[in-house]
Amino acid sequence: MDKKQAQLMEDDNLSDNTESVIGPSVKIDGDLKSRGNLRVDGTVAGKIKTAKNLLVGESANITADIEAENSVINGNVQGNVNVSGALMLGKSGKVVGDILCGSLQVQEGAYFAGKCQMQAKAAVPVLPVEETK
């Protein structure tokens, strides 16, 4: 994760740049799509897709597949998570589902049950190692 991504992933900074907030008292049954940064503290059942960053707050309960550029998960997620950039599972984060991401950071206390696959960066040819005699 580069410095710019790390800065975007900080809760306060991401909140400052958030375009849409789903508050703790909000419940959405259906798909949620955004082109900007999104913060979810409420309940969502369906799919969540944003072209930017997603912050899942501690009070969030999500039963949905997620797609985002970068994401910080501090709440409960039941569903597959597809993040093209950086994904951070915070100490109170819980994911039950498969993860596909560019990079992954897991804080102590986070819970994850599923498969995780990191996307390969630009293909770099692997050369065979020559044996020395």
Secondary structure, DSSP 4 states (H G I P E B T S, - for coil): --HHHHHHHSHHHHHHT-SEEE-TT-EEEEEEEESS-EEE-SEEEEEEEESSEEEE-TT-EEEEEEEESEEEE-SEEES-EEEEEEEEE-TT-EEES-EEEEEEEE-TT-EEES-EEEPP-S--PPPPPPPP-
